[in-house]
Amino acid sequence: MCESGKLLRNEFIGELVKKLGSERKSLLPILQEIQKKFHYIDEYSQQVVAGLLSIHPVEVNSVISFYAFLYDKPTGRNIVRVCKNIICEFHGSKGIAKALRDELGIEFDQTTEDGRVTLEYASCFGMCDKSPSILINDKIHERVNKETALNLIRKLK
């Protein structure tokens, strides 16, 4: 990472700590904000957070590793998650997953070459009564079908 990138992260993380606090309980909200801005939490940012919160960097990394929606590697600008629980599969999520793979030209847990979309499976969104469902970034889409899902991802920038 270049020096200007480090400076940008230092300033951003410093502001987050001022806003959210320097206690251990602030770790997760700080990590979520870093990810929101940079789409992942790089090793340098993990070190900065650890230093500002006076905790070991391994603790920061273990929190990132524990939560499925936090990343320590670059992701796409948009993350599309397909629910793969038994109810969603019964209602067609396997077909939706195949349509998305075909449209994007990637497999699950991969990112398009242009960095536009990362495709992932999720175990459950808690929306079984409105299945199948997909999650695009932070927005849940209920009762989708192949066409709906494809239209949604085609609109992503």
N, C-alpha and C positions, 0 to 999 in steps of 0.2 A: 504494500500500500504506500502511495506517495505521501509526502509530508503534508500536503494540503488536505488529503483525505483524513489523515490522522488528526490534524487540527480541527477539521469540521466535526469529527466524531468526538473529540475532547470537549469542544464547546457544547455540542448537543447533549452529551451525557452529563456534563456539568450542570446545564440548565435543568435537565430532568431531575437530578439529585436535589437541586435547590427547590424545585417544585414538589417533588414526591417524597423527599426525605432521604436521610442517609442510614436509616435503620434497615435491618435485615428484611423486615416486612415489605420494604419498598422494592426488593429485588425483582419480583415477577412483573409489577407494573412498569418498571424501568426497562426490562428486557422486551416487554410487549411494545413499548414505544420505539425502541431501537429497531425492532423488526419491522414495525409499521413504516418507518422512514427508509430503511436500507434494504428491506426484504429478507434479511437474515442477520445473525449476530456473529460477526467475525471474531477471530481470536483476539485481535487488538482491543476491540470494544469490551470483550469479556474481561481482559486484564484491567482496563480503565475502571469498569464497574466494580470489580473486586477491590481495587485500590481505594476508590471513593467510599465504598461501604465497609471497608476494613474486614473483608472476608477473603478466604483463599480462592484463587481462580478455579480450582477444582469444584468448589461448591457452585459457582456460577455455571460452569459447564454441566454439572450434574442436573441442575434445574432445567437447562436447555434440553438435555438428553431425555429427561423424564416426560416433558410435555410434548405431545405429538404435534402441536401447532407452533412450536418454536424450532428454528433452524439455525444450524451453525455452518451451513453451506448455502451458496446463492440459490435462490428460487426465482421463478418467473414473476413478472409484475402482477399476475393474477394466479391464484391457486384455485383449481377446480377439484372438488372432492365429491366422489360418488359413494353413496351409502351402499354397503354390501351386506347388510344384515339379511336374515332369511325373509323377512317381510318385504323389504324393498326388492330383493331378488325375485320373489314370487310375483311382484307387480311390474317387473321388467327392467330392473337396474342393470342386469347383465347386457341386455341389448343396448341400453344407453351407454354403458361403458365401452362396448365395441364401437358404437357410432362415434363416440368422442375420440377414441384411439385412432380410428380410420381418418377422421376429419383433421386431427392435429398431426398425425404421422409420428406419434410417440407412444410409448408404453407407459403404464402407470409408474410413478416415482421417477419420471423423466420430465425434462423441460424442453419446450420447443426451441429450435436453434435461434430464433429471434428474441428469446427471453420473454415472450408474451405470456405463456401459460405453463404452469406446472400441474400435472395431473396426478391425483392421489385417490386412494381408497380411504374410507373412514368406516369404523365399525358400526356406529349408530349416531344419528342426530336427535333421537327421541321424537321423531315425527312419523312413527309407524302408521298412525291413522291417516296420514296424508302422503303416503308413499306412492311411487318412489320419489325420493328427494335428492337434490344435489346442493352443495354449498359452494358458492362462488365468492371468494374472498370472505367477507363476513355476512353475506346475505344468503339465507336459505330459500330454495325454490321447491315448492311442494307440487306433488302430482304431475311431475314432468313426464314427457315422453321423448322419444328420440328427436323429433322435430323441434320441440321446445328447447331441449338441451343444446342442440346444434345452433339454433337461432341465438341463444344466450351467449355461447362462446364466440360466435361470429361478430358480436357487437363489442367484444373486449378489445381494448387498445393495448 
